[in-house]
């Protein structure tokens, strides 16, 4: 799952605070190796949570706002449905 790794959550948190972010900045911000960050970015991009664009020699990543709104609505609906956990075994 794209949201199943703490590094991906950290990447999303950084991107949510900014309009765009370069991979090098994420390496500094999160403290993982560039190759590791790149792999997590690939997973997030494949899941449709982020987009990337090339600007010169840098790749800029940002939240895919259309898909983000869809995911947010799905999770909000899910949490509404399980609002009262008393029905658990």
Residue pairs with C-beta under 8 A, 6 or more apart in sequence:
2 8
2 43
2 44
2 46
2 47
2 49
3 9
3 12
5 40
5 43
7 30
7 32
7 36
7 37
7 40
8 40
8 43
8 44
10 30
11 26
11 30
11 37
11 40
11 41
11 44
11 50
12 44
12 49
12 50
12 63
14 21
14 25
14 26
14 29
14 30
15 21
15 50
15 61
15 62
15 63
16 63
18 62
19 62
20 60
20 61
20 62
21 60
21 61
21 62
22 58
22 59
22 60
22 61
23 34
23 37
23 38
23 41
23 58
23 59
23 61
24 34
24 58
26 37
26 41
26 61
27 33
27 34
27 37
30 37
32 40
41 50
41 52
41 61
44 50
45 51
45 52
45 61
48 64
48 67
49 63
49 64
49 67
49 68
49 71
50 61
50 62
50 63
50 64
51 61
51 62
51 63
51 64
52 59
52 60
52 61
53 59
53 60
54 60
